[in-house]
Amino acid sequence: MAEEPNPAGEPSPPVISVMLIVPDADAAVAWYRTALGASELWNLGGVAGLEIGGAAFFLHEVNPENPTETSPDRAGVTSTRIEMFAEDPDDFIARAVAAGAVAGSVIEDHQVPWGTHRQGGFTDPFGHTWSVGDTSPLLPFPR
């Protein structure tokens, strides 16, 4: 399948995203919009595309006929951690917790090769674990 060219006529680069399996897609869309400031790209009823700050992610309601794709609440565990990078991780986490997320790792500064990195986390009401840190890991290293 050919990639669609961008406005400059060059092929668009690959994009990585996640599909979060949730028990109730409508409830999840509403929560991510309210709690995390997500915008809805599209909604097919049971499957939806959202974005936060230009980073797209997708929601898919549990399909009992496909046991290989289950939600963390049904599986009793999550095997993926969603990494979010924000200018103000404290505010992002506080907003999620105020909307019903469970606070996770404590927000703290820790030393990494490129300097100080501020990071904490939460678990959303659908069982997905989020790690939220400042944007310092998004630049190449060494700097």
Beta strands, then each sheet from edge to edge (+ up, - down):
strand 1: 19-22
strand 2: 39-43
strand 3: 47-52
strand 4: 55-61
strand 5: 81-85
strand 6: 102-103
strand 7: 108-112
strand 8: 115-123
strand 9: 129-133
sheet 1: 1+ 4+ 3- 2+
sheet 2: 5+ 9+ 8- 6+
sheet 3: 5+ 9+ 8- 7+
end
